[in-house]
Amino acid sequence: MLQEKFKTVAVGGTFDEFHKGHRTLLTKAFEVGERVLIGLCSDKLVESLSKPHITAPYEQRLEELKKFLRERGLLNRAEIMPLNDPFGVTLSEGCVEALVVSRETERMAVKINEERERRGLEPLQIVVIDMVPSENHAPISTTRIRHGEIDREGHLLKTKGNS
């Protein structure tokens, strides 16, 4: 099925330990959107999320993100902005037409649309990608990478309980 092309889509995240799942999410955003607004969680927002691991500082995550976009010739179609709250620019009228999210963050996209509705704004289209599986079929996540279970490609690094 051919996916509709949007003028501007938004995608957001912490993008820590930049991994295969992040690349898949961003690739999808550029497939469906001519312009992609990337909300990168600020250090302050990351702190408030109580992640179960340390997170690289904003500048480091920003550099990795830019490197990925540069390598793929996408930097000119992207606008990276700090996210200080989960809504970012999504509550302004006419800024974006669609949100690109993973199954894991789909709930937030629904919340954004509920808030838009409350403010009398049109809901945004939601494009959902499935979580990218690791070698053992569990989703690739920064938490699993930080805990030393998998690498950024989803390869298993150690087996639990088999030693």
Backbone as CSV, one residue per row, in Angstrom:
resi,resn,N_x,N_y,N_z,CA_x,CA_y,CA_z,C_x,C_y,C_z
1,MET,0.850,-1.188,0.000,0.000,0.000,0.000,0.893,1.249,0.000
2,LEU,0.616,2.140,-0.918,1.415,3.358,-1.017,1.012,4.323,0.091
3,GLN,1.988,4.756,0.845,1.734,5.652,1.973,1.600,7.084,1.454
4,GLU,0.616,7.791,1.969,0.429,9.189,1.627,1.669,9.979,2.031
5,LYS,1.997,10.988,1.220,3.165,11.814,1.544,2.646,13.091,2.203
6,PHE,3.203,13.408,3.348,2.804,14.607,4.073,3.843,15.689,3.850
7,LYS,3.397,16.930,3.936,4.321,18.049,3.801,5.295,18.057,4.993
8,THR,4.732,18.000,6.197,5.573,18.024,7.394,5.097,16.993,8.407
9,VAL,6.013,16.186,8.893,5.702,15.215,9.941,6.602,15.499,11.139
10,ALA,6.179,15.020,12.289,6.988,15.201,13.497,7.297,13.843,14.101
11,VAL,8.481,13.765,14.678,8.905,12.558,15.367,9.680,13.049,16.588
12,GLY,9.552,12.334,17.684,10.252,12.801,18.878,10.889,11.645,19.616
13,GLY,11.895,11.964,20.404,12.513,10.917,21.196,13.742,11.400,21.927
14,THR,14.277,10.489,22.717,15.505,10.772,23.452,16.695,10.468,22.543
15,PHE,16.526,9.453,21.689,17.556,9.039,20.738,18.906,8.832,21.428
16,ASP,18.858,8.125,22.565,20.068,7.802,23.308,20.573,6.448,22.815
17,GLU,21.891,6.246,22.790,22.478,5.003,22.262,21.856,4.745,20.890
18,PHE,21.930,5.720,20.017,21.287,5.720,18.696,21.358,4.342,18.037
19,HIS,20.211,3.642,17.954,20.198,2.249,17.498,19.292,2.012,16.293
20,LYS,19.271,0.755,15.875,18.512,0.319,14.698,17.040,0.744,14.754
21,GLY,16.438,0.679,15.932,15.041,1.108,16.073,14.878,2.592,15.769
22,HIS,15.823,3.405,16.242,15.790,4.843,15.969,15.945,5.092,14.463
23,ARG,16.882,4.369,13.843,17.108,4.548,12.401,15.860,4.179,11.610
24,THR,15.188,3.101,12.031,13.966,2.657,11.349,12.867,3.704,11.479
25,LEU,12.707,4.247,12.673,11.692,5.269,12.937,11.945,6.514,12.077
26,LEU,13.178,6.984,12.074,13.506,8.190,11.307,13.404,7.952,9.805
27,THR,13.824,6.775,9.350,13.721,6.449,7.923,12.262,6.509,7.492
28,LYS,11.370,5.957,8.323,9.939,5.982,8.029,9.435,7.425,7.968
29,ALA,9.880,8.257,8.910,9.448,9.660,8.936,9.827,10.365,7.625
30,PHE,11.034,10.102,7.119,11.464,10.730,5.868,10.780,10.116,4.653
31,GLU,10.307,8.870,4.773,9.545,8.245,3.682,8.190,8.905,3.534
32,VAL,7.552,9.234,4.661,6.180,9.751,4.598,6.100,11.277,4.647
33,GLY,7.204,11.935,5.003,7.179,13.393,5.104,8.250,14.049,4.260
34,GLU,7.870,15.158,3.619,8.863,15.915,2.861,9.812,16.608,3.838
35,ARG,9.227,17.185,4.896,10.006,17.825,5.956,9.758,17.077,7.249
36,VAL,10.798,16.899,8.042,10.642,16.167,9.296,11.130,17.021,10.457
37,LEU,10.209,17.299,11.368,10.576,18.001,12.600,10.946,16.929,13.610
38,ILE,12.167,16.995,14.111,12.626,16.001,15.071,12.754,16.661,16.440
39,GLY,11.900,16.241,17.349,11.972,16.744,18.718,12.936,15.867,19.491
40,LEU,14.023,16.466,19.941,15.021,15.723,20.706,14.872,16.121,22.170
41,CYS,14.562,15.141,23.012,14.325,15.432,24.431,15.491,16.192,25.052
42,SER,15.164,17.293,25.709,16.182,18.070,26.419,16.629,17.267,27.638
43,ASP,17.782,17.630,28.192,18.268,16.936,29.384,17.245,17.041,30.514
44,LYS,16.586,18.207,30.601,15.591,18.445,31.654,14.396,17.486,31.484
45,LEU,13.927,17.331,30.246,12.806,16.420,30.001,13.226,14.977,30.295
46,VAL,14.431,14.594,29.859,14.928,13.237,30.114,14.914,12.953,31.620
47,GLU,15.386,13.928,32.395,15.412,13.789,33.853,14.019,13.488,34.397
48,SER,13.021,14.197,33.869,11.643,14.033,34.354,11.030,12.696,33.946
49,LEU,11.622,12.022,32.946,11.074,10.748,32.463,11.486,9.566,33.334
50,SER,12.403,9.791,34.265,12.891,8.738,35.163,13.261,7.455,34.422
51,LYS,14.143,7.578,33.456,14.591,6.408,32.689,15.359,5.480,33.631
52,PRO,15.312,4.159,33.370,15.984,3.206,34.261,17.494,3.080,34.000
53,HIS,18.089,4.103,33.398,19.517,4.070,33.075,19.999,5.501,32.868
54,ILE,21.309,5.690,32.814,21.824,7.020,32.523,21.570,7.324,31.047
55,THR,21.515,8.591,30.714,21.284,9.014,29.337,22.390,9.980,28.944
56,ALA,22.867,9.836,27.724,23.906,10.734,27.231,23.382,12.167,27.220
57,PRO,24.269,13.171,27.392,23.817,14.561,27.359,23.258,14.961,25.987
58,TYR,22.391,15.975,25.996,21.711,16.460,24.793,22.675,16.648,23.623
59,GLU,23.775,17.377,23.846,24.716,17.675,22.758,25.251,16.412,22.097
60,GLN,25.549,15.407,22.891,26.068,14.144,22.354,24.995,13.437,21.518
61,ARG,23.757,13.419,22.015,22.661,12.779,21.277,22.375,13.538,19.993
62,LEU,22.474,14.872,20.064,22.250,15.720,18.891,23.295,15.422,17.812
63,GLU,24.549,15.298,18.202,25.630,15.004,17.243,25.411,13.672,16.543
64,GLU,25.023,12.650,17.292,24.776,11.328,16.689,23.624,11.387,15.699
65,LEU,22.588,12.119,16.073,21.419,12.281,15.221,21.805,12.998,13.926
66,LYS,22.535,14.090,14.052,22.976,14.852,12.876,23.872,14.017,11.972
67,LYS,24.752,13.216,12.578,25.666,12.361,11.812,24.852,11.393,10.952
68,PHE,23.835,10.760,11.543,22.965,9.832,10.813,22.294,10.540,9.632
69,LEU,21.742,11.726,9.887,21.031,12.468,8.844,21.985,12.921,7.742
70,ARG,23.165,13.383,8.141,24.184,13.820,7.173,24.597,12.667,6.268
71,GLU,24.886,11.513,6.878,25.316,10.333,6.113,24.282,9.905,5.084
72,ARG,23.024,10.175,5.343,21.955,9.778,4.424,21.440,10.931,3.571
73,GLY,22.088,12.084,3.670,21.681,13.243,2.875,20.310,13.774,3.248
74,LEU,19.931,13.648,4.508,18.591,14.058,4.952,18.589,15.325,5.800
75,LEU,19.770,15.810,6.158,19.859,16.947,7.079,19.092,18.169,6.574
76,ASN,19.102,18.375,5.262,18.412,19.542,4.688,16.887,19.443,4.756
77,ARG,16.362,18.241,4.994,14.903,18.062,5.111,14.469,17.956,6.568
78,ALA,15.438,18.075,7.481,15.132,17.901,8.900,15.252,19.217,9.643
79,GLU,14.466,19.338,10.677,14.621,20.456,11.600,14.620,19.832,12.996
80,ILE,15.761,19.926,13.663,15.886,19.329,14.995,15.653,20.420,16.029
81,MET,14.779,20.132,16.969,14.494,21.119,18.024,14.471,20.434,19.382
82,PRO,14.903,21.167,20.418,14.848,20.573,21.748,13.404,20.397,22.202
83,LEU,13.106,19.250,22.773,11.776,18.981,23.338,11.878,19.211,24.839
84,ASN,11.152,20.206,25.324,11.159,20.470,26.762,9.939,19.888,27.457
85,ASP,8.961,19.467,26.659,7.789,18.761,27.187,7.346,17.780,26.103
86,PRO,6.537,16.788,26.465,6.183,15.749,25.492,5.403,16.235,24.269
87,PHE,4.850,17.440,24.319,4.027,17.918,23.209,4.817,18.671,22.143
88,GLY,5.903,19.330,22.539,6.698,20.084,21.572,5.838,21.053,20.780
89,VAL,6.034,21.076,19.460,5.291,22.015,18.605,3.952,21.449,18.139
90,THR,3.629,20.235,18.578,2.451,19.554,18.014,1.118,20.208,18.365
91,LEU,1.134,21.163,19.298,-0.136,21.796,19.677,-0.351,23.130,18.963
92,SER,0.562,23.469,18.049,0.373,24.692,17.257,-0.363,24.311,15.984
93,GLU,-1.160,25.231,15.502,-1.935,24.952,14.302,-1.048,24.988,13.071
94,GLY,-1.269,24.014,12.179,-0.611,24.029,10.877,0.875,23.723,10.859
95,CYS,1.453,23.330,11.982,2.902,23.082,11.961,3.240,21.702,11.409
96,VAL,2.423,20.714,11.719,2.656,19.353,11.215,1.339,18.706,10.830
97,GLU,1.429,17.728,9.935,0.230,17.009,9.498,0.149,15.617,10.091
98,ALA,1.315,15.073,10.455,1.323,13.696,10.953,2.424,13.494,11.973
99,LEU,2.206,12.487,12.824,3.204,12.079,13.810,3.673,10.688,13.418
100,VAL,4.976,10.460,13.496,5.511,9.133,13.231,6.016,8.601,14.571
101,VAL,5.434,7.486,15.000,5.732,6.943,16.329,5.945,5.434,16.250
102,SER,6.542,4.898,17.308,6.665,3.445,17.418,5.473,2.960,18.228
103,ARG,5.240,1.653,18.205,4.157,1.073,19.031,4.289,1.550,20.475
104,GLU,5.535,1.623,20.943,5.809,1.991,22.328,5.354,3.416,22.660
105,THR,5.425,4.327,21.679,5.092,5.728,21.952,3.754,6.153,21.339
106,GLU,3.023,5.178,20.820,1.723,5.453,20.201,0.766,6.147,21.177
107,ARG,0.822,5.744,22.457,-0.057,6.359,23.474,0.127,7.873,23.532
108,MET,1.380,8.316,23.404,1.659,9.751,23.456,1.030,10.471,22.263
109,ALA,1.070,9.840,21.096,0.456,10.441,19.898,-1.054,10.605,20.103
110,VAL,-1.672,9.621,20.731,-3.107,9.685,21.026,-3.376,10.836,21.998
111,LYS,-2.519,10.972,23.017,-2.654,12.079,23.981,-2.531,13.433,23.288
112,ILE,-1.583,13.527,22.358,-1.386,14.783,21.618,-2.669,15.131,20.868
113,ASN,-3.266,14.140,20.192,-4.505,14.401,19.459,-5.661,14.768,20.384
114,GLU,-5.709,14.162,21.567,-6.760,14.518,22.530,-6.602,15.973,22.958
115,GLU,-5.367,16.380,23.203,-5.087,17.760,23.605,-5.387,18.729,22.456
116,ARG,-5.063,18.335,21.224,-5.367,19.174,20.054,-6.880,19.369,19.936
117,GLU,-7.611,18.272,20.119,-9.069,18.321,20.032,-9.636,19.280,21.078
118,ARG,-9.093,19.187,22.289,-9.517,20.049,23.390,-9.321,21.521,23.031
119,ARG,-8.297,21.786,22.238,-7.980,23.163,21.831,-8.648,23.562,20.513
120,GLY,-9.492,22.668,19.990,-10.193,22.967,18.748,-9.347,22.827,17.495
121,LEU,-8.290,22.043,17.573,-7.426,21.808,16.412,-7.749,20.460,15.782
122,GLU,-7.467,20.347,14.489,-7.668,19.082,13.791,-6.701,18.037,14.349
123,PRO,-7.135,16.773,14.447,-6.190,15.735,14.892,-5.116,15.494,13.832
124,LEU,-3.956,15.049,14.259,-2.879,14.728,13.334,-3.001,13.272,12.907
125,GLN,-2.544,12.970,11.706,-2.475,11.576,11.267,-1.401,10.905,12.121
126,ILE,-1.592,9.638,12.443,-0.592,8.923,13.223,-0.070,7.749,12.393
127,VAL,1.223,7.764,12.139,1.878,6.680,11.408,2.655,5.870,12.447
128,VAL,2.291,4.609,12.604,2.908,3.779,13.641,3.805,2.719,13.005
129,ILE,5.036,2.623,13.500,5.897,1.528,13.055,6.003,0.525,14.192
130,ASP,6.193,-0.726,13.837,6.382,-1.747,14.859,7.759,-1.589,15.467
131,MET,7.888,-2.017,16.697,9.183,-2.006,17.362,10.117,-2.921,16.571
132,VAL,11.382,-2.543,16.488,12.349,-3.354,15.752,12.858,-4.463,16.678
133,PRO,12.703,-5.730,16.257,13.102,-6.827,17.138,14.617,-7.057,17.157
134,SER,15.086,-7.527,18.289,16.491,-7.919,18.424,16.594,-9.387,18.008
135,GLU,17.792,-9.929,18.114,18.040,-11.330,17.780,17.107,-12.290,18.503
136,ASN,16.751,-11.978,19.758,15.865,-12.888,20.496,14.398,-12.435,20.428
137,HIS,14.116,-11.580,19.441,12.749,-11.126,19.118,12.140,-10.123,20.082
138,ALA,12.808,-9.815,21.187,12.320,-8.758,22.075,12.738,-7.432,21.424
139,PRO,11.949,-6.375,21.596,12.275,-5.104,20.938,13.656,-4.555,21.324
140,ILE,14.303,-3.939,20.347,15.558,-3.235,20.616,15.188,-1.996,21.414
141,SER,15.891,-1.749,22.506,15.633,-0.543,23.282,16.931,-0.045,23.896
142,THR,16.977,1.248,24.147,18.147,1.843,24.780,18.394,1.193,26.133
143,THR,17.322,0.910,26.867,17.465,0.290,28.188,18.211,-1.037,28.068
144,ARG,17.832,-1.860,27.103,18.495,-3.165,26.922,19.958,-2.972,26.509
145,ILE,20.234,-1.956,25.703,21.616,-1.672,25.296,22.421,-1.222,26.513
146,ARG,21.858,-0.275,27.280,22.535,0.233,28.478,22.779,-0.878,29.512
147,HIS,21.880,-1.871,29.552,22.043,-2.979,30.503,22.985,-4.059,29.976
148,GLY,23.538,-3.842,28.766,24.513,-4.778,28.224,23.925,-6.070,27.676
149,GLU,22.598,-6.087,27.414,21.971,-7.304,26.875,22.203,-7.423,25.369
150,ILE,22.114,-6.289,24.659,22.213,-6.278,23.194,23.080,-5.101,22.756
151,ASP,23.509,-5.146,21.485,24.216,-3.991,20.939,23.217,-3.134,20.160
152,ARG,23.691,-2.073,19.530,22.798,-1.136,18.842,22.109,-1.740,17.616
153,GLU,22.598,-2.903,17.167,21.968,-3.598,16.029,20.990,-4.670,16.494
154,GLY,20.932,-4.897,17.816,20.015,-5.905,18.340,20.634,-7.279,18.507
155,HIS,21.970,-7.376,18.373,22.653,-8.652,18.601,22.788,-8.893,20.094
156,LEU,22.562,-10.123,20.509,22.670,-10.466,21.924,24.127,-10.429,22.381
157,LEU,24.359,-9.825,23.545,25.712,-9.727,24.080,25.977,-10.723,25.182
158,LYS,24.937,-11.060,25.923,25.123,-12.067,26.979,23.818,-12.796,27.168
159,THR,23.889,-13.999,27.641,22.659,-14.752,27.880,22.436,-14.793,29.383
160,LYS,21.182,-14.655,29.734,20.839,-14.653,31.159,20.527,-16.065,31.616
161,GLY,21.048,-16.417,32.760,20.700,-17.688,33.393,21.300,-18.920,32.772
162,ASN,22.144,-18.772,31.737,22.718,-19.956,31.106,24.132,-20.237,31.568
163,SER,24.646,-19.441,32.501,26.046,-19.617,32.881,26.213,-20.655,33.955
